Amino acid sequence: MLMKMELKTKTANKLRLFHARMLVTRLEEWCVEAASAEEASALLASGAGHRCTPGESVQVELETLLDD
């Protein structure tokens, strides 16, 4: 039993925690109330509205691996 714990400790000591900066692209659905499609487009472009669904990740790209 003691050998098993020693082996676990040795393995855990070899592992290091790495941080990374990731660029994630997502598709989201946004909603806004408007009188026309043109008005809705202008409102959404200005930042109005709210997210209807969180969306899914469609691309993930490793930007930087931080090795501290």
mmCIF file of the N, C-alpha and C atoms, coordinates in Angstrom:
data_MODEL
# 
_entry.id   MODEL 
# 
loop_
_atom_site.group_PDB 
_atom_site.id 
_atom_site.type_symbol 
_atom_site.label_atom_id 
_atom_site.label_alt_id 
_atom_site.label_comp_id 
_atom_site.label_asym_id 
_atom_site.label_entity_id 
_atom_site.label_seq_id 
_atom_site.pdbx_PDB_ins_code 
_atom_site.Cartn_x 
_atom_site.Cartn_y 
_atom_site.Cartn_z 
_atom_site.occupancy 
_atom_site.B_iso_or_equiv 
_atom_site.pdbx_formal_charge 
_atom_site.auth_seq_id 
_atom_site.auth_comp_id 
_atom_site.auth_asym_id 
_atom_site.auth_atom_id 
_atom_site.pdbx_PDB_model_num 
ATOM 1   N N  . MET A 1 1  ? 0.821   -1.198 0.000   1.00 0.00 ? 1  MET A N  1 
ATOM 2   C CA . MET A 1 1  ? 0.000   0.000  0.000   1.00 0.00 ? 1  MET A CA 1 
ATOM 3   C C  . MET A 1 1  ? 0.864   1.260  0.000   1.00 0.00 ? 1  MET A C  1 
ATOM 4   N N  . LEU A 1 2  ? 1.926   1.251  0.790   1.00 0.00 ? 2  LEU A N  1 
ATOM 5   C CA . LEU A 1 2  ? 2.822   2.392  0.872   1.00 0.00 ? 2  LEU A CA 1 
ATOM 6   C C  . LEU A 1 2  ? 3.510   2.637  -0.466  1.00 0.00 ? 2  LEU A C  1 
ATOM 7   N N  . MET A 1 3  ? 3.890   1.587  -1.165  1.00 0.00 ? 3  MET A N  1 
ATOM 8   C CA . MET A 1 3  ? 4.552   1.729  -2.469  1.00 0.00 ? 3  MET A CA 1 
ATOM 9   C C  . MET A 1 3  ? 3.625   2.395  -3.476  1.00 0.00 ? 3  MET A C  1 
ATOM 10  N N  . LYS A 1 4  ? 2.353   2.061  -3.410  1.00 0.00 ? 4  LYS A N  1 
ATOM 11  C CA . LYS A 1 4  ? 1.380   2.651  -4.322  1.00 0.00 ? 4  LYS A CA 1 
ATOM 12  C C  . LYS A 1 4  ? 1.285   4.161  -4.099  1.00 0.00 ? 4  LYS A C  1 
ATOM 13  N N  . MET A 1 5  ? 1.282   4.603  -2.831  1.00 0.00 ? 5  MET A N  1 
ATOM 14  C CA . MET A 1 5  ? 1.221   6.026  -2.508  1.00 0.00 ? 5  MET A CA 1 
ATOM 15  C C  . MET A 1 5  ? 2.499   6.737  -2.940  1.00 0.00 ? 5  MET A C  1 
ATOM 16  N N  . GLU A 1 6  ? 3.650   6.086  -2.771  1.00 0.00 ? 6  GLU A N  1 
ATOM 17  C CA . GLU A 1 6  ? 4.918   6.683  -3.191  1.00 0.00 ? 6  GLU A CA 1 
ATOM 18  C C  . GLU A 1 6  ? 4.944   6.869  -4.704  1.00 0.00 ? 6  GLU A C  1 
ATOM 19  N N  . LEU A 1 7  ? 4.451   5.875  -5.447  1.00 0.00 ? 7  LEU A N  1 
ATOM 20  C CA . LEU A 1 7  ? 4.410   5.956  -6.901  1.00 0.00 ? 7  LEU A CA 1 
ATOM 21  C C  . LEU A 1 7  ? 3.495   7.098  -7.337  1.00 0.00 ? 7  LEU A C  1 
ATOM 22  N N  . LYS A 1 8  ? 2.343   7.238  -6.691  1.00 0.00 ? 8  LYS A N  1 
ATOM 23  C CA . LYS A 1 8  ? 1.426   8.327  -6.993  1.00 0.00 ? 8  LYS A CA 1 
ATOM 24  C C  . LYS A 1 8  ? 2.087   9.680  -6.753  1.00 0.00 ? 8  LYS A C  1 
ATOM 25  N N  . THR A 1 9  ? 2.809   9.823  -5.662  1.00 0.00 ? 9  THR A N  1 
ATOM 26  C CA . THR A 1 9  ? 3.491   11.070 -5.322  1.00 0.00 ? 9  THR A CA 1 
ATOM 27  C C  . THR A 1 9  ? 4.568   11.389 -6.345  1.00 0.00 ? 9  THR A C  1 
ATOM 28  N N  . LYS A 1 10 ? 5.338   10.404 -6.753  1.00 0.00 ? 10 LYS A N  1 
ATOM 29  C CA . LYS A 1 10 ? 6.388   10.631 -7.751  1.00 0.00 ? 10 LYS A CA 1 
ATOM 30  C C  . LYS A 1 10 ? 5.785   11.076 -9.076  1.00 0.00 ? 10 LYS A C  1 
ATOM 31  N N  . THR A 1 11 ? 4.682   10.441 -9.487  1.00 0.00 ? 11 THR A N  1 
ATOM 32  C CA . THR A 1 11 ? 4.022   10.810 -10.738 1.00 0.00 ? 11 THR A CA 1 
ATOM 33  C C  . THR A 1 11 ? 3.469   12.222 -10.647 1.00 0.00 ? 11 THR A C  1 
ATOM 34  N N  . ALA A 1 12 ? 2.849   12.565 -9.537  1.00 0.00 ? 12 ALA A N  1 
ATOM 35  C CA . ALA A 1 12 ? 2.268   13.895 -9.362  1.00 0.00 ? 12 ALA A CA 1 
ATOM 36  C C  . ALA A 1 12 ? 3.346   14.968 -9.369  1.00 0.00 ? 12 ALA A C  1 
ATOM 37  N N  . ASN A 1 13 ? 4.515   14.670 -8.840  1.00 0.00 ? 13 ASN A N  1 
ATOM 38  C CA . ASN A 1 13 ? 5.607   15.649 -8.811  1.00 0.00 ? 13 ASN A CA 1 
ATOM 39  C C  . ASN A 1 13 ? 6.133   15.953 -10.204 1.00 0.00 ? 13 ASN A C  1 
ATOM 40  N N  . LYS A 1 14 ? 5.982   15.056 -11.159 1.00 0.00 ? 14 LYS A N  1 
ATOM 41  C CA . LYS A 1 14 ? 6.475   15.268 -12.520 1.00 0.00 ? 14 LYS A CA 1 
ATOM 42  C C  . LYS A 1 14 ? 5.548   16.152 -13.337 1.00 0.00 ? 14 LYS A C  1 
ATOM 43  N N  . LEU A 1 15 ? 4.288   16.246 -12.929 1.00 0.00 ? 15 LEU A N  1 
ATOM 44  C CA . LEU A 1 15 ? 3.321   17.036 -13.680 1.00 0.00 ? 15 LEU A CA 1 
ATOM 45  C C  . LEU A 1 15 ? 3.457   18.513 -13.346 1.00 0.00 ? 15 LEU A C  1 
ATOM 46  N N  . ARG A 1 16 ? 3.301   19.352 -14.366 1.00 0.00 ? 16 ARG A N  1 
ATOM 47  C CA . ARG A 1 16 ? 3.345   20.800 -14.180 1.00 0.00 ? 16 ARG A CA 1 
ATOM 48  C C  . ARG A 1 16 ? 2.077   21.403 -14.760 1.00 0.00 ? 16 ARG A C  1 
ATOM 49  N N  . LEU A 1 17 ? 1.680   22.523 -14.245 1.00 0.00 ? 17 LEU A N  1 
ATOM 50  C CA . LEU A 1 17 ? 0.507   23.220 -14.746 1.00 0.00 ? 17 LEU A CA 1 
ATOM 51  C C  . LEU A 1 17 ? 0.954   24.271 -15.756 1.00 0.00 ? 17 LEU A C  1 
ATOM 52  N N  . PHE A 1 18 ? 0.384   24.220 -16.935 1.00 0.00 ? 18 PHE A N  1 
ATOM 53  C CA . PHE A 1 18 ? 0.685   25.194 -17.983 1.00 0.00 ? 18 PHE A CA 1 
ATOM 54  C C  . PHE A 1 18 ? -0.552  26.023 -18.257 1.00 0.00 ? 18 PHE A C  1 
ATOM 55  N N  . HIS A 1 19 ? -0.359  27.307 -18.512 1.00 0.00 ? 19 HIS A N  1 
ATOM 56  C CA . HIS A 1 19 ? -1.449  28.204 -18.878 1.00 0.00 ? 19 HIS A CA 1 
ATOM 57  C C  . HIS A 1 19 ? -1.285  28.553 -20.356 1.00 0.00 ? 19 HIS A C  1 
ATOM 58  N N  . ALA A 1 20 ? -2.384  28.805 -21.017 1.00 0.00 ? 20 ALA A N  1 
ATOM 59  C CA . ALA A 1 20 ? -2.316  29.155 -22.432 1.00 0.00 ? 20 ALA A CA 1 
ATOM 60  C C  . ALA A 1 20 ? -3.343  30.234 -22.736 1.00 0.00 ? 20 ALA A C  1 
ATOM 61  N N  . ARG A 1 21 ? -3.040  31.016 -23.741 1.00 0.00 ? 21 ARG A N  1 
ATOM 62  C CA . ARG A 1 21 ? -4.010  31.975 -24.267 1.00 0.00 ? 21 ARG A CA 1 
ATOM 63  C C  . ARG A 1 21 ? -4.581  31.355 -25.537 1.00 0.00 ? 21 ARG A C  1 
ATOM 64  N N  . MET A 1 22 ? -5.906  31.265 -25.576 1.00 0.00 ? 22 MET A N  1 
ATOM 65  C CA . MET A 1 22 ? -6.582  30.627 -26.699 1.00 0.00 ? 22 MET A CA 1 
ATOM 66  C C  . MET A 1 22 ? -7.465  31.651 -27.410 1.00 0.00 ? 22 MET A C  1 
ATOM 67  N N  . LEU A 1 23 ? -7.479  31.580 -28.717 1.00 0.00 ? 23 LEU A N  1 
ATOM 68  C CA . LEU A 1 23 ? -8.393  32.378 -29.522 1.00 0.00 ? 23 LEU A CA 1 
ATOM 69  C C  . LEU A 1 23 ? -9.543  31.453 -29.887 1.00 0.00 ? 23 LEU A C  1 
ATOM 70  N N  . VAL A 1 24 ? -10.759 31.786 -29.426 1.00 0.00 ? 24 VAL A N  1 
ATOM 71  C CA . VAL A 1 24 ? -11.925 30.933 -29.646 1.00 0.00 ? 24 VAL A CA 1 
ATOM 72  C C  . VAL A 1 24 ? -12.945 31.711 -30.458 1.00 0.00 ? 24 VAL A C  1 
ATOM 73  N N  . THR A 1 25 ? -13.374 31.121 -31.554 1.00 0.00 ? 25 THR A N  1 
ATOM 74  C CA . THR A 1 25 ? -14.403 31.722 -32.389 1.00 0.00 ? 25 THR A CA 1 
ATOM 75  C C  . THR A 1 25 ? -15.699 30.957 -32.157 1.00 0.00 ? 25 THR A C  1 
ATOM 76  N N  . ARG A 1 26 ? -16.775 31.695 -31.898 1.00 0.00 ? 26 ARG A N  1 
ATOM 77  C CA . ARG A 1 26 ? -18.065 31.052 -31.656 1.00 0.00 ? 26 ARG A CA 1 
ATOM 78  C C  . ARG A 1 26 ? -19.128 31.665 -32.554 1.00 0.00 ? 26 ARG A C  1 
ATOM 79  N N  . LEU A 1 27 ? -20.105 30.857 -32.846 1.00 0.00 ? 27 LEU A N  1 
ATOM 80  C CA . LEU A 1 27 ? -21.296 31.359 -33.525 1.00 0.00 ? 27 LEU A CA 1 
ATOM 81  C C  . LEU A 1 27 ? -22.381 31.529 -32.479 1.00 0.00 ? 27 LEU A C  1 
ATOM 82  N N  . GLU A 1 28 ? -22.989 32.700 -32.428 1.00 0.00 ? 28 GLU A N  1 
ATOM 83  C CA . GLU A 1 28 ? -24.048 32.975 -31.468 1.00 0.00 ? 28 GLU A CA 1 
ATOM 84  C C  . GLU A 1 28 ? -25.244 33.566 -32.194 1.00 0.00 ? 28 GLU A C  1 
ATOM 85  N N  . GLU A 1 29 ? -26.414 33.339 -31.646 1.00 0.00 ? 29 GLU A N  1 
ATOM 86  C CA . GLU A 1 29 ? -27.624 33.978 -32.158 1.00 0.00 ? 29 GLU A CA 1 
ATOM 87  C C  . GLU A 1 29 ? -27.969 35.136 -31.247 1.00 0.00 ? 29 GLU A C  1 
ATOM 88  N N  . TRP A 1 30 ? -28.150 36.307 -31.841 1.00 0.00 ? 30 TRP A N  1 
ATOM 89  C CA . TRP A 1 30 ? -28.543 37.496 -31.079 1.00 0.00 ? 30 TRP A CA 1 
ATOM 90  C C  . TRP A 1 30 ? -29.931 37.933 -31.526 1.00 0.00 ? 30 TRP A C  1 
ATOM 91  N N  . CYS A 1 31 ? -30.700 38.512 -30.621 1.00 0.00 ? 31 CYS A N  1 
ATOM 92  C CA . CYS A 1 31 ? -32.064 38.952 -30.910 1.00 0.00 ? 31 CYS A CA 1 
ATOM 93  C C  . CYS A 1 31 ? -32.210 40.435 -30.587 1.00 0.00 ? 31 CYS A C  1 
ATOM 94  N N  . VAL A 1 32 ? -33.019 41.110 -31.378 1.00 0.00 ? 32 VAL A N  1 
ATOM 95  C CA . VAL A 1 32 ? -33.329 42.514 -31.125 1.00 0.00 ? 32 VAL A CA 1 
ATOM 96  C C  . VAL A 1 32 ? -34.719 42.780 -31.689 1.00 0.00 ? 32 VAL A C  1 
ATOM 97  N N  . GLU A 1 33 ? -35.488 43.626 -31.021 1.00 0.00 ? 33 GLU A N  1 
ATOM 98  C CA . GLU A 1 33 ? -36.803 44.007 -31.532 1.00 0.00 ? 33 GLU A CA 1 
ATOM 99  C C  . GLU A 1 33 ? -36.638 45.239 -32.417 1.00 0.00 ? 33 GLU A C  1 
ATOM 100 N N  . ALA A 1 34 ? -37.217 45.180 -33.625 1.00 0.00 ? 34 ALA A N  1 
ATOM 101 C CA . ALA A 1 34 ? -37.111 46.296 -34.568 1.00 0.00 ? 34 ALA A CA 1 
ATOM 102 C C  . ALA A 1 34 ? -38.298 46.258 -35.517 1.00 0.00 ? 34 ALA A C  1 
ATOM 103 N N  . ALA A 1 35 ? -38.530 47.370 -36.212 1.00 0.00 ? 35 ALA A N  1 
ATOM 104 C CA . ALA A 1 35 ? -39.642 47.475 -37.159 1.00 0.00 ? 35 ALA A CA 1 
ATOM 105 C C  . ALA A 1 35 ? -39.300 46.855 -38.507 1.00 0.00 ? 35 ALA A C  1 
ATOM 106 N N  . SER A 1 36 ? -37.998 46.768 -38.835 1.00 0.00 ? 36 SER A N  1 
ATOM 107 C CA . SER A 1 36 ? -37.597 46.222 -40.133 1.00 0.00 ? 36 SER A CA 1 
ATOM 108 C C  . SER A 1 36 ? -36.250 45.509 -40.005 1.00 0.00 ? 36 SER A C  1 
ATOM 109 N N  . ALA A 1 37 ? -35.914 44.755 -41.027 1.00 0.00 ? 37 ALA A N  1 
ATOM 110 C CA . ALA A 1 37 ? -34.629 44.057 -41.038 1.00 0.00 ? 37 ALA A CA 1 
ATOM 111 C C  . ALA A 1 37 ? -33.468 45.051 -41.045 1.00 0.00 ? 37 ALA A C  1 
ATOM 112 N N  . GLU A 1 38 ? -33.636 46.159 -41.746 1.00 0.00 ? 38 GLU A N  1 
ATOM 113 C CA . GLU A 1 38 ? -32.594 47.181 -41.804 1.00 0.00 ? 38 GLU A CA 1 
ATOM 114 C C  . GLU A 1 38 ? -32.356 47.792 -40.426 1.00 0.00 ? 38 GLU A C  1 
ATOM 115 N N  . GLU A 1 39 ? -33.458 48.092 -39.736 1.00 0.00 ? 39 GLU A N  1 
ATOM 116 C CA . GLU A 1 39 ? -33.326 48.655 -38.391 1.00 0.00 ? 39 GLU A CA 1 
ATOM 117 C C  . GLU A 1 39 ? -32.676 47.641 -37.448 1.00 0.00 ? 39 GLU A C  1 
ATOM 118 N N  . ALA A 1 40 ? -33.085 46.387 -37.564 1.00 0.00 ? 40 ALA A N  1 
ATOM 119 C CA . ALA A 1 40 ? -32.508 45.333 -36.726 1.00 0.00 ? 40 ALA A CA 1 
ATOM 120 C C  . ALA A 1 40 ? -31.016 45.205 -36.987 1.00 0.00 ? 40 ALA A C  1 
ATOM 121 N N  . SER A 1 41 ? -30.625 45.252 -38.237 1.00 0.00 ? 41 SER A N  1 
ATOM 122 C CA . SER A 1 41 ? -29.209 45.155 -38.598 1.00 0.00 ? 41 SER A CA 1 
ATOM 123 C C  . SER A 1 41 ? -28.414 46.313 -38.008 1.00 0.00 ? 41 SER A C  1 
ATOM 124 N N  . ALA A 1 42 ? -28.971 47.520 -38.092 1.00 0.00 ? 42 ALA A N  1 
ATOM 125 C CA . ALA A 1 42 ? -28.290 48.703 -37.543 1.00 0.00 ? 42 ALA A CA 1 
ATOM 126 C C  . ALA A 1 42 ? -28.188 48.606 -36.021 1.00 0.00 ? 42 ALA A C  1 
ATOM 127 N N  . LEU A 1 43 ? -29.254 48.157 -35.376 1.00 0.00 ? 43 LEU A N  1 
ATOM 128 C CA . LEU A 1 43 ? -29.234 48.025 -33.923 1.00 0.00 ? 43 LEU A CA 1 
ATOM 129 C C  . LEU A 1 43 ? -28.199 46.988 -33.472 1.00 0.00 ? 43 LEU A C  1 
ATOM 130 N N  . LEU A 1 44 ? -28.168 45.841 -34.140 1.00 0.00 ? 44 LEU A N  1 
ATOM 131 C CA . LEU A 1 44 ? -27.203 44.792 -33.784 1.00 0.00 ? 44 LEU A CA 1 
ATOM 132 C C  . LEU A 1 44 ? -25.770 45.260 -34.025 1.00 0.00 ? 44 LEU A C  1 
ATOM 133 N N  . ALA A 1 45 ? -25.550 45.983 -35.128 1.00 0.00 ? 45 ALA A N  1 
ATOM 134 C CA . ALA A 1 45 ? -24.212 46.495 -35.425 1.00 0.00 ? 45 ALA A CA 1 
ATOM 135 C C  . ALA A 1 45 ? -23.737 47.497 -34.374 1.00 0.00 ? 45 ALA A C  1 
ATOM 136 N N  . SER A 1 46 ? -24.688 48.191 -33.740 1.00 0.00 ? 46 SER A N  1 
ATOM 137 C CA . SER A 1 46 ? -24.324 49.171 -32.714 1.00 0.00 ? 46 SER A CA 1 
ATOM 138 C C  . SER A 1 46 ? -24.191 48.543 -31.324 1.00 0.00 ? 46 SER A C  1 
ATOM 139 N N  . GLY A 1 47 ? -24.452 47.245 -31.230 1.00 0.00 ? 47 GLY A N  1 
ATOM 140 C CA . GLY A 1 47 ? -24.297 46.559 -29.946 1.00 0.00 ? 47 GLY A CA 1 
ATOM 141 C C  . GLY A 1 47 ? -25.584 46.348 -29.179 1.00 0.00 ? 47 GLY A C  1 
ATOM 142 N N  . ALA A 1 48 ? -26.705 46.739 -29.772 1.00 0.00 ? 48 ALA A N  1 
ATOM 143 C CA . ALA A 1 48 ? -27.993 46.536 -29.105 1.00 0.00 ? 48 ALA A CA 1 
ATOM 144 C C  . ALA A 1 48 ? -28.403 45.069 -29.211 1.00 0.00 ? 48 ALA A C  1 
ATOM 145 N N  . GLY A 1 49 ? -29.397 44.692 -28.452 1.00 0.00 ? 49 GLY A N  1 
ATOM 146 C CA . GLY A 1 49 ? -29.912 43.330 -28.508 1.00 0.00 ? 49 GLY A CA 1 
ATOM 147 C C  . GLY A 1 49 ? -29.351 42.470 -27.399 1.00 0.00 ? 49 GLY A C  1 
ATOM 148 N N  . HIS A 1 50 ? -29.687 41.202 -27.442 1.00 0.00 ? 50 HIS A N  1 
ATOM 149 C CA . HIS A 1 50 ? -29.203 40.264 -26.439 1.00 0.00 ? 50 HIS A CA 1 
ATOM 150 C C  . HIS A 1 50 ? -28.951 38.899 -27.091 1.00 0.00 ? 50 HIS A C  1 
ATOM 151 N N  . ARG A 1 51 ? -28.149 38.124 -26.437 1.00 0.00 ? 51 ARG A N  1 
ATOM 152 C CA . ARG A 1 51 ? -27.801 36.800 -26.956 1.00 0.00 ? 51 ARG A CA 1 
ATOM 153 C C  . ARG A 1 51 ? -28.966 35.846 -26.704 1.00 0.00 ? 51 ARG A C  1 
ATOM 154 N N  . CYS A 1 52 ? -29.454 35.204 -27.759 1.00 0.00 ? 52 CYS A N  1 
ATOM 155 C CA . CYS A 1 52 ? -30.560 34.252 -27.627 1.00 0.00 ? 52 CYS A CA 1 
ATOM 156 C C  . CYS A 1 52 ? -30.041 32.872 -27.237 1.00 0.00 ? 52 CYS A C  1 
ATOM 157 N N  . THR A 1 53 ? -28.951 32.451 -27.839 1.00 0.00 ? 53 THR A N  1 
ATOM 158 C CA . THR A 1 53 ? -28.334 31.159 -27.523 1.00 0.00 ? 53 THR A CA 1 
ATOM 159 C C  . THR A 1 53 ? -26.834 31.366 -27.398 1.00 0.00 ? 53 THR A C  1 
ATOM 160 N N  . PRO A 1 54 ? -26.170 30.622 -26.516 1.00 0.00 ? 54 PRO A N  1 
ATOM 161 C CA . PRO A 1 54 ? -24.733 30.823 -26.304 1.00 0.00 ? 54 PRO A CA 1 
ATOM 162 C C  . PRO A 1 54 ? -23.875 30.419 -27.497 1.00 0.00 ? 54 PRO A C  1 
ATOM 163 N N  . GLY A 1 55 ? -24.338 29.541 -28.340 1.00 0.00 ? 55 GLY A N  1 
ATOM 164 C CA . GLY A 1 55 ? -23.558 29.141 -29.499 1.00 0.00 ? 55 GLY A CA 1 
ATOM 165 C C  . GLY A 1 55 ? -22.551 28.058 -29.198 1.00 0.00 ? 55 GLY A C  1 
ATOM 166 N N  . GLU A 1 56 ? -21.879 27.612 -30.248 1.00 0.00 ? 56 GLU A N  1 
ATOM 167 C CA . GLU A 1 56 ? -20.887 26.553 -30.141 1.00 0.00 ? 56 GLU A CA 1 
ATOM 168 C C  . GLU A 1 56 ? -19.534 27.066 -30.607 1.00 0.00 ? 56 GLU A C  1 
ATOM 169 N N  . SER A 1 57 ? -18.487 26.482 -30.066 1.00 0.00 ? 57 SER A N  1 
ATOM 170 C CA . SER A 1 57 ? -17.146 26.824 -30.529 1.00 0.00 ? 57 SER A CA 1 
ATOM 171 C C  . SER A 1 57 ? -16.953 26.224 -31.912 1.00 0.00 ? 57 SER A C  1 
ATOM 172 N N  . VAL A 1 58 ? -16.517 27.030 -32.847 1.00 0.00 ? 58 VAL A N  1 
ATOM 173 C CA . VAL A 1 58 ? -16.289 26.530 -34.195 1.00 0.00 ? 58 VAL A CA 1 
ATOM 174 C C  . VAL A 1 58 ? -14.805 26.498 -34.546 1.00 0.00 ? 58 VAL A C  1 
ATOM 175 N N  . GLN A 1 59 ? -13.975 27.173 -33.767 1.00 0.00 ? 59 GLN A N  1 
ATOM 176 C CA . GLN A 1 59 ? -12.535 27.153 -34.012 1.00 0.00 ? 59 GLN A CA 1 
ATOM 177 C C  . GLN A 1 59 ? -11.828 27.514 -32.717 1.00 0.00 ? 59 GLN A C  1 
ATOM 178 N N  . VAL A 1 60 ? -10.797 26.779 -32.425 1.00 0.00 ? 60 VAL A N  1 
ATOM 179 C CA . VAL A 1 60 ? -9.962  27.080 -31.265 1.00 0.00 ? 60 VAL A CA 1 
ATOM 180 C C  . VAL A 1 60 ? -8.522  27.060 -31.752 1.00 0.00 ? 60 VAL A C  1 
ATOM 181 N N  . GLU A 1 61 ? -7.790  28.112 -31.458 1.00 0.00 ? 61 GLU A N  1 
ATOM 182 C CA . GLU A 1 61 ? -6.408  28.225 -31.916 1.00 0.00 ? 61 GLU A CA 1 
ATOM 183 C C  . GLU A 1 61 ? -5.521  28.615 -30.722 1.00 0.00 ? 61 GLU A C  1 
ATOM 184 N N  . LEU A 1 62 ? -4.483  27.841 -30.504 1.00 0.00 ? 62 LEU A N  1 
ATOM 185 C CA . LEU A 1 62 ? -3.538  28.152 -29.433 1.00 0.00 ? 62 LEU A CA 1 
ATOM 186 C C  . LEU A 1 62 ? -2.737  29.372 -29.828 1.00 0.00 ? 62 LEU A C  1 
ATOM 187 N N  . GLU A 1 63 ? -2.814  30.410 -29.002 1.00 0.00 ? 63 GLU A N  1 
ATOM 188 C CA . GLU A 1 63 ? -2.099  31.649 -29.292 1.00 0.00 ? 63 GLU A CA 1 
ATOM 189 C C  . GLU A 1 63 ? -0.731  31.643 -28.619 1.00 0.00 ? 63 GLU A C  1 
ATOM 190 N N  . THR A 1 64 ? -0.696  31.382 -27.323 1.00 0.00 ? 64 THR A N  1 
ATOM 191 C CA . THR A 1 64 ? 0.553   31.421 -26.558 1.00 0.00 ? 64 THR A CA 1 
ATOM 192 C C  . THR A 1 64 ? 0.498   30.405 -25.440 1.00 0.00 ? 64 THR A C  1 
ATOM 193 N N  . LEU A 1 65 ? 1.588   29.696 -25.240 1.00 0.00 ? 65 LEU A N  1 
ATOM 194 C CA . LEU A 1 65 ? 1.711   28.822 -24.086 1.00 0.00 ? 65 LEU A CA 1 
ATOM 195 C C  . LEU A 1 65 ? 2.617   29.516 -23.097 1.00 0.00 ? 65 LEU A C  1 
ATOM 196 N N  . LEU A 1 66 ? 2.107   29.743 -21.899 1.00 0.00 ? 66 LEU A N  1 
ATOM 197 C CA . LEU A 1 66 ? 2.865   30.456 -20.878 1.00 0.00 ? 66 LEU A CA 1 
ATOM 198 C C  . LEU A 1 66 ? 3.568   29.442 -19.995 1.00 0.00 ? 66 LEU A C  1 
ATOM 199 N N  . ASP A 1 67 ? 4.874   29.446 -20.001 1.00 0.00 ? 67 ASP A N  1 
ATOM 200 C CA . ASP A 1 67 ? 5.673   28.492 -19.236 1.00 0.00 ? 67 ASP A CA 1 
ATOM 201 C C  . ASP A 1 67 ? 6.375   29.226 -18.109 1.00 0.00 ? 67 ASP A C  1 
ATOM 202 N N  . ASP A 1 68 ? 5.678   29.356 -16.980 1.00 0.00 ? 68 ASP A N  1 
ATOM 203 C CA . ASP A 1 68 ? 6.238   30.089 -15.833 1.00 0.00 ? 68 ASP A CA 1 
ATOM 204 C C  . ASP A 1 68 ? 6.907   29.146 -14.878 1.00 0.00 ? 68 ASP A C  1 
# 
